Structures are given as structure tokens and as C-alpha cells.
Amino acid sequence: ALPLPLIKPRPIDEAISTAGGVTFEAMDERLMLRQLPGVFCAGEMIDWEAPTGGYLLTACFASGRAAGLGMVEWLQSR
């Protein structure tokens, strides 16, 4: 890995999007972490990138819905 020291964060008015995050291999089909059952991921927590705006918002909303439905399914199966 390449060390990348953070000197200081940029101002919040410059913040647009993030990159990196939890890999798809670390989650099951319900977006639950394999190593931490009961913990679900959505949106920019997941390791994927999209242009800001409609694409990013749609993907965040859709993955949030998928994670929520996955959580309901997981809770009902317990």
C-alpha cells in the first residue's frame, strides 16, 4: 500500500464525493458485512464511484433501499 498522509481536510464547501470504501466481496447479497453480521452498507460506504449528481444520488438511494430490505430479511430470519 502507498502511504498517503492527510495534512488537513479540505473545506466542507469543496466536499463533493468520496471514493473507496467497503468492497463488494466483503458484503453478501443483502449488503451485509460478512465479518460483522447485522451491519449493512449503503451509498458511499461502498467501494464504487459515480459522477456526482443524479447518478450518485440514485445509486445511494437504491443501495440504501436494498440494504434496508436486506436488514428486514436478516432480522426476520433470526
Secondary structure as GFF3:
##gff-version 3
##sequence-region A 1 78
A	DSSP	three_ten_helix	12	14	.	.	.	ID=ss1
A	DSSP	three_ten_helix	24	26	.	.	.	ID=ss2
A	DSSP	three_ten_helix	43	45	.	.	.	ID=ss3
A	DSSP	alpha_helix	54	76	.	.	.	ID=ss4
###
